[in-house]
């Protein structure tokens, strides 16, 4: 019972009350898109469903390794890490098929007055969707992920000191039926169990690289798309563990192999009851050579203008920028093209139903709520200003466009530009951008303090 079927609150609560389970699983997404959650006793859940429940705000005061930030203004030792109020979204009701159909819900954070908490990624997406609704536009998104799978467990990975993981399969076998068959139990479980968990996967196949898969999640409303994407990443890891497989959504784990994308497919339709003369898909214009409406062209222009200012929303980690290199299927410059996979923005012309934009910058390490928010907000920025698409579409090799603006090349450069960007603060909110920039600067600080194997190999003996 996901947002697609939309049961009412009474039906949802009645289903939980009648459940054979005495507990409910709940989760929220932190700034990195990592699900943080707990089990609630059924009675505790029923109370939380009405008024929310306290959740330590340290989930926005530490990094993905649970180390507390020392540069965070939202919470820290200075505040004592109090509880924040988590509010459950009952429309996210699901049952976990690999955990005896245990009831499951997603939540988000509110402040003391019940308003959206400004550091909550899911609330940022809600805010951005509300902006599009105010313009009579209903955003539709679908994410696709590439990720590597390894024959590892948390224990074996730690025992190896986090080096030399063993890929699930050897060789470069993109679209391989053979590799699917060799791991068919895991492959089938991914496709079938995620669908039962209300994450409909349209397509699943091997990609080029040892043990790498790609999944395309069926498009939906933007909030549901964010939920599905966050849950898919967590689900793949939970299902994989059952088979002794460790999936990794790291953007690039090996310098000799392609990185892993988290592409965003998107379109805008009319709000219900407000259908325009041009039809429901506001991106489609049958008379245009590329089927692009004027609004679509402005949407693309907005993303192109904003992209260098908001890159951490698409490339949030140190490792993200190891993927954004030439010749490895990831964009490096501010470019667009028609059905061109070497550019940042790929326009996909088609029918009134299928014409859409694919934003190819994000890696699989993104927080989906933030990536969707950034894509939508920047596109709306262009539409509101009726920006003209002045850049010509790239034909052929996008990496050869040396005159095109180069994207920031590392997290420090990107975070610094975002933190000082008027555009970023305007379209995504000054308070959120400040908090997000603080967390990205922390990541860079931790990286600068580390000593890598590369440094040991290069300098230990010879210098």
N, C-alpha and C positions, 0 to 999 in steps of 0.2 A: 504494500500500500504506500506508494511513493507519491510525490506531488502530481504525477501524471493522473492517478485515479482520484485524488483529492477527496478522501473520506472526511466527514466532519469530525469535530473535536470529540463529540460524544461517542461516535463509533470507534475512534482511536483509543480513547480511554477505556471503553468497554472491552475492546480486544485485549488490552494489557491486563485488565482485571481478570479476564477469563483465561489468560495464559497459564499453562502448567508451570511456568517458571516463577520463582519468587524473587527474581532480580531482573533488572533492565540495564542494558549497556548504553552509556551516553558519551559523547565526545565533542570536543571543540577543536578548531584549528588555530595553531599559534602563528607567529609572524612568518615562519618558514614553511607553513603549510603542513607541519607535522600534527597529526591528530593526537591530542592529549585527552584522556578520558578516565572513566571509572565505572564500576558497577554500583548501581543503586538498588537497595531493597525495594520491592514493589510499592510498599507503603510510602517510603521516602520519595520515590519517583512521583507518585500521585500528588504529593504535596508540592514537589518541585514543578510539576506540570502546570500548576496554577500560579505559583508565585516566584518560580526560579529557585536557584540554590547557590550557595557560596562556593567559589572556585578560586583558589589562591592565585593572585594576580602575578605571581612569579612566572607564569607561562608567557608573559610579555616582558619579563625582566631577566631572562636568561637565553642563552643560545641553544642551538640544536644539540649540544653536548651537555646541557644543564649547568653551564658555568654562568654565574651572574654577571651581567654587564656592569662596568664601572663608569659608564658614560650615559646612562639612561635617565631621562628626566621624568618618565612616567611612573616608574616604581624602582625600588632598590632598598639598600640598607637604610637610606634616609627616610623611607616611608614605613619600614617594618614589614613589607610584603603582606598587606592585608588581603582579605577576600574581595574579589570582584563578583558581581552578580551575573551568573550565567542563566540565560533564558532558553528553554528548549523550544525548538520549532517542531511542533507536533506533526506538521505536514511532511516531515522527513522520515516518518515511521517506516521502518524496514524490519525484516527478520533475518538474522545471520544464518544462512543455510549450512555453513560449515561449523556452526556452534549450536546445533539442536534447535534452530529457528528462534534463537534468543531475540527478544525485542530490542531494537536499536533506534536511537534518536541522535540527531545533530543539534547543537546549540550555538549560541552567540552571546556576546556580552553587552550589558547595558550599564549605565551609570546609576548613581543614587536616585536620580529623578526618573529613571525608566527610559531615558533616551539612549540612542546608540552610543556605545563606548568608542571613542575615536581611534583607538589602536586595534580594534577588532577587524581582521581582514574580511570576514563575511559581512559585517556591517558596512564596510567600504563598498563592497559590491552592491549591497542593497541601495546605498545612497546613489551610486552611479546608475543603477537601473531606474530608480525613481526620477533621475534627471531625464533619461530617455523617455519615460512615460509622460513626463510633463510636456514633451515635444510631440506626443502622439505616436511614439515609436516603441515597438516591442522587440528587444534584441534577442536573437537566437544564436546560440553558440554550440559548438561541438569540438571536443579536444581529441587529439590523437597523441599517443605516447610511444616512443621507442625506449627500450631498456634492455640491459644485459642480465642474463641469469647465470648463476654460478652453483657448482656443487659444493656448497659451504653451509655451515651453521654459524650462529654467533660464536660458539665455542671454538670451532675449527678456524674461523677467521681471526679470532683473538690469538690463538695459538701460533698462527703464522705471522704475528705482529703486523697484520694488515698489509701484507704484500703477497703478490703472486696468487691471486684467487684462481681457482680452476673453473674455466667456462663450462657451461652445461654441455656444449658440443664444440668440436673443433671446426676450423675452416670458415670460409666466407660463403654462406649458403642462404642468400636472399630468396624469398618466396619458395622455399624448399619443402615439398611434400614429404621427402625422405626424412628431414629433420623433425617435421611435425609428427610423423609416425613413430619415430624413435622415442619421443617423449609425449605420446598421445594422452596418457592419463592426466598429466599436468596441463597440457594444451586444452583438453576437453573440460577439465575442471575450471580453468580460467574463463572459458567461454560460457559454460552452463551455469556455474555458481554465481558469477557476477550478475548474470541476467536475473537469476532468482533473487538477488540482492538489489534489484531495481537499478542496475547499471547495464543497460543494453549495449553490448558491444556489436557493432555492425560488421567489423572485419578483424581478423587476427591472423598474422602470418609471421614467418621468420624474416628478419632483415639481414642486410649484408654485415657479417661479423660473427665471431664465435659466440653462440648462445644468445643472440639478440632477437627480440620479438618486437612487433609493432601492433598496437591495438587502436582502432578507431571507435570512439564512443558516439552513439547516436546523438544527434543534435537535439536541443531542447531550449526552454527559456534559460536566460543567462544564469540565474541563481541555481536552478537545478543542474545546469551544466557544470558549475563550480563544485556543487556537492558530488556529482557523479565522478568528477575528475579526482577530487581529494580522496574519495572512498575507493576509487579504482586502485590508486597507488598503494593504499593500505591493504586492500583486499588481496592484491597480487602477492604481497609479502606474506600475509597470513596463509593463503592457500599454498604458496610455494613451500613454506616451512613444513607442511604436511608431507611433501615429497622430498625433503632434504635439499631443497633448492632455495637459494637466496637471490631474489631479484634486486637489482640496484638501478635507481633512477638518477644516479650521478650523471652529470652532463657529459663527462668524458673521462673514462678511467684509464685509457691507454693511449699514449701519444701516436701510436701507429695505426689506430683504428678510428673510424668515424665516431662522432659524438652522438648523443641521444636527444632527439627533439621532443618538444611538447607543443606542436603546432596548434594554432587557434583558427578554426573555421567559423565564420560569422556572417550574419545578414541582419537586416532590419525589416520588420513587417509592421503593418498598421496595427494600432491597438484595436481590440475588438469593438466593433460599432463605429469605427472611424476609417473605413476602407477608402482609399483615395481612388481617383479616377484612373490612376496608372496601375492599379492592382495592389495586391497585398505586399509583395516583395519590393521594397522601396529602392533596392539596388538595381532593379531590372529595367532596361529600356530596349525594346526590340529594335528600334531604329538606329541605335548606336552601334558602330562597328564591333565593339567589344561587349555589347549588351549592357553598358554601364550608364545608369541614370546620372543626371547632374548631381544628385545627392550622394550617390556612390562615389563619384569623382571627388567631391569635397571631403567625404569620409576618408578616402585614401590619402588625400592631400593633408588632412589633419594628422593622421598617423605618421606620415612622413616628416612633418614639421616637428612633431612632439617626440619622435622616437629617440633622438640623442639625449633628450632631457629626462626621460623616464626609463632608461635602459635597465636599471636594477629591478624593475618590476618584471622584466622578461629574463634577465640574467642576474640572479640574486646572490650567487656564491662566488668565491674565489675561482672555483673550478669552471664556472659557466663560461669564462672568457677563454679557456683552453679549447672549447668547442667552436668559438667564433673565429675560425681561421680559414683562409682561402683553400678551396679545393676539397673540403670535407662536408659538403652538403649543408653548410650553415652560412647565413649571410654575414657580411662584414661591413657593408655600406648601406646608406640610405637610398634604396632603389626599389622599383616596382616593375612588374612585367605581367604579361598575359600568359597564363599557364607555363610559367618559367620557374623552375625550382632552384635557380641560382641567385634569386633576389630576396629582399626582405619581405616584400608584400606581393603575393601571387594572386592576381585576379583570375577567377575561374568563371568564364562566361558560360551560360547555359540557358536553360528555360527560366520561366518566371518563378519556378520553384527552386532551381538549383544554382542560380547565379549568386556568387558569394566571394568573400575575401578570405584568403589564408595568410595569417601573419606567421611567418616562418622564423622569426627571431627567437622565441622562447625555447629553452631546453626542457628536458623532462624533469629538471630539478626545480621548476617553478612552484610557487604557491599559486594554484589555479585561481583562487579568488582574486589575487592581486593582478595576475596576468590578464584575466578577463576585464577587470576594472580598468586597467590601463589602456587596453585596446579600445574598449567602448568609449571611455572618456575622451581619448585623443581623437577618435573618429567623430564624435559629437562636436568636439571643438572645431573641427574643420567644417562640419555641416552648418553650425550656427553662424559661422563667419563667411559661409559660402566661398571657402577657399577654392582657388582654381588649381587644377592638377597641372602644374607647369612642367614638371619633369616628364620627359618622354619615356615611354615604356622601354625597358631593356629587351633587346632581341639578341639572343645568344648568351654569351658568358657574362654573368653579372660581376664576376670577380675582375673582369678586364676594364670595368668602369672606373678608372683611376681618378676621374674628375668628381665622382660622387663623394658626398660627405662620408668620412670614415667614422664608424661607431667607436665610442670609447673602448680602449683596449684592455682595461682591467677594472676591478671593482672599485678601487679607490678613485680613479678618474671618473667613473660613472656615478658613484655616490656623491662625489663633490659637485659634479654638474647638476645632479638632481636636487641636492640640498640647497643649492643657490638659484634654482630655476623658478622664475615667476610663473611660467606655464605649468610646471608640475604642481606647484602650490595652488594655482587657480583651478585646475581640473580635478585634482585628487585631494585637496584640502591641506592647508598649511600644517595642521597638527599631526596628521598622519604622515606626511612627507618628512617632517622633522624627526618623528619617532623612527620611521623606517631608515632614514639616513643614519641615525645614531647606531642602529643595529648593524648596518652595513660597514660603518667605520670600525666597529668592534671586530667584525670578521676580518677586516684588513689588518687590524692591529695584531690579532692572534696569528695570522699568517706571517706577518713580519717577524714575529717572535720565534717562529718555528725554524727548525733545521731539517732540511729535506735530504733524502737519499741522494738526490742529484748533487747537492752541495758536498756531501761526504765523498762521493765518488770523484768529484772534480777537484776538490781542494785538499783533502785529508793528507795525502802523501806528498804531492808535488809542490805545494806552496811553502 
